Amino acid sequence: MLQVISVLLENKPGALMRVTGLLTQRGYNIESLTVARTLDPELSRMTIAVDVDDNTRPQVIKQMNKLINVLQATDLTDVPAVIRELVLVRIRMPQETRTAVLKEAEIFGGRVVDSSTEGFAIEVTGAPEKLNEFIDVMGSYGEIEVTRSGSLAIGLENKKLRLQPPIATLGAVNNRPVREKTNA
Amino acid sequence: MSTSMNDPKLTNDHKLTSGAKLMSGAKMLLECLVREGVDCMFGYPGGVTLPFYDVLYDHPIRHVLVRHEENAAFAAGGYARATGKVGVCCATSGPGATNLTTGLVDAMMDSIPIVALTGQVSTKLIGSDAFQEADTFGITRSCTKHNYMVKRFEDLAQIVHEAFYLANSGRPGPVLVDIPKDVFQAQGHYQPVTSIHLPGYKVFTEGHTGQIRRAAQLIQESERPLVYAGGGVLASDATAELREFVEKTDIPAVITLMGLGALSSNHPNFISMPGMHGSYAANIALTNCDLLIALGTRFDDRVTGRLAAFAPHAKVIHVDIDPAEIGKNRTPEVPIVGDVKRVLVKLNQLLAEKPEAPVEGRLHNARHEWWRQIREWKEQHPLRTSSSETEIKPQHLMAEIDRLSGGHAIVTSDVGQHQMWAAQFIRFNEPRLWLNSGGLGSMGFGLPAAIGAQFARPDKLVFSLVGDGGFQMSIPELATIASHGLPIKIVIMNNGYLGMVRQWQTLFYNDRLSSVELDCFPDAAKLAGAYGFKGRTIDKPWELGPALEEAVNEPGPYLLNVKVTPLENVYPMVPAGGAISEMVLGPPQPVAETAVR
């Protein structure tokens, strides 16, 4: 099963590359990745689905948390979280199965977003495994074309977000900023 | 207009331009550097950095023109390693920037604070395959602690100050700022930067009080404690606190390659360097200790050998400022995320509060026995200097450098056999004397690092101890040394081979010596003479002492080419992937028996 990592990061050029770079440099393939602005337009929320073994994952997440542009990286694999994905399916099938396809789509909570004589375009949201089933079912009725959004996740536990407050520099950082001398 | 920029000398009271004032981006960058206390930088100009070099022309900041950009980064690293201040290097776009990368990764691996400034093609040309364009921002992403591209002139000052702050706070490291030519040329007002806000940059300096208390408890209860200290002690300027700690507790200490000098090599509690080429006593002490106090160190594979067999009987206290280092290779019983200095101050206070507890009765005897054991191991297999009537032994060379240094000279090295022998035999009685490329192990580091160190510490005797391989990687810097008359003593340990690779081919590849012989080494006297300073080649043991003295007494640079026994191997040696208790002590003996209690 894939693991899900949720990352809150600054909405800046290169920030995405820094996060994904930590996975690619270790040779892990990213299965899916979604990223979009948060309520605060200066921040983005990223959800990564990836297959990283349990021993390596904590280290990768620590390294993500070390990135200057990352405010918080959280492993949502084994904690309460809601994980959802959107799939868009275009299906072409014979006239006689139209009703059956619509019924099936209804079972999965799907919504028809386009209809033509050839078939439908249907959108469905749900847990990624449910969507796999939906795609299989649709495939049994005819020729399909599929686009998936990748997992989106939200943790259900309250995680305190610790942020670094601004640092006054008095006009110059002067080479050794935080390490004022403690008496030796 | 303020005239302060034309001030002939740079002093602490160097008057800074204040308030809003129209200036170019290039001048603004310079203003930021002055405010950061930069007095010296290493670089190489080029097309897109022309505006910056123009304002440097009559500015008191000293710009040292190196002969290759890689060496600018190494020299900045040498400067930073010798002082703890941020080293600054500068290169142009494209090839200039790509040449910096080895020095950046070197600084990254060893947690060395440097700020690299690179020029970039104008913003409107970025992405058009313009002349000397390279994706510096992308290329250096994984070579740096953080990097920036300044797309807007208005962000320049803020970014430069952030870069300095990032480089030398928390776990230090290299930060690169890529500046397009039009940003250098734009005109605007300098607003002093009064605040830095990096919400995601969390630095944990203090250390958890409860964990420090647990650490103190474990230290007082342990029978066979051992300090394992690394470069973090130097980075956090904690040598005084470390000394106080080992003296108060009388705990023996092994100091890693990166930490040498953190505890004086003359200190009675100093055992030696541990690891692949560490001493028998250090490695066996690690194997037998019951409490390992790891300070500012990262359980590197060259120290631990096979992890499962590393300090197998020990509980571990791990103090490091980088949370990602804690538990990376070894899960500690007491993790402490914090600045080593601050944690040691607290630990020392806690230990002082309970003066009655530490050693008495059974514990006292156990500690006494532990020390007796360590002394015995030291005597059983000391690091023995070897000598010969006819050839110069490499160990003999190190002993002679040690004699002239007396534990007080700066010694820079490349990577390989000479580096290991130097670490074994040369004493470092102060911090920041031993400058070597530890994590990355980059050849060619020694010579440019010595340049940086000599500019940083003009008062110090600087030996650039290099191999005949590494030396030839940075040979162009002889011109930089000559140009500034830097009194660096370049000592080449010349065995005619890429010695360490040759040693592995001998030991593990049936002595099939493949592409490791370095022939056609230049004549040292002629080579140095061509640059206008003195040089000499020696190969007889009796010449060594006098030749080194001559080098040290020479007021300018000196190039001493020392031909040593070609096929000498570094011992002890832990074969890759082996347990550190199973070291090969030397050619005649097979495998040392593990001393298990």
Interface residues (C-beta under 8 A of the other chain):
Chain A: L9 E10 P13 G14 M17 R18 G21 Q25 P58 Q59 K62 Q63 N65 K66 L67 I68 N69 V70 L71 Q72 R162 L163 Q164 P165 P166 I167 A168 T169 L170 G171 A172 V173 N174 N175 R176 P177 V178 R179 T182 A184
Chain B: L16 R35 E36 G37 G84 K85 V86 F137 G138 R141 S142 K145 H146 N147 M149 K151 H161 F164 Y165 L166 N168 S169 G170 P192 V193 T194 S195 I196 H197 L198 P199 G200 Y201 K202 V203 T205 S236 D237 A240 E241 D322 P323 A324 G327 K328 D339 K341 R342 V345
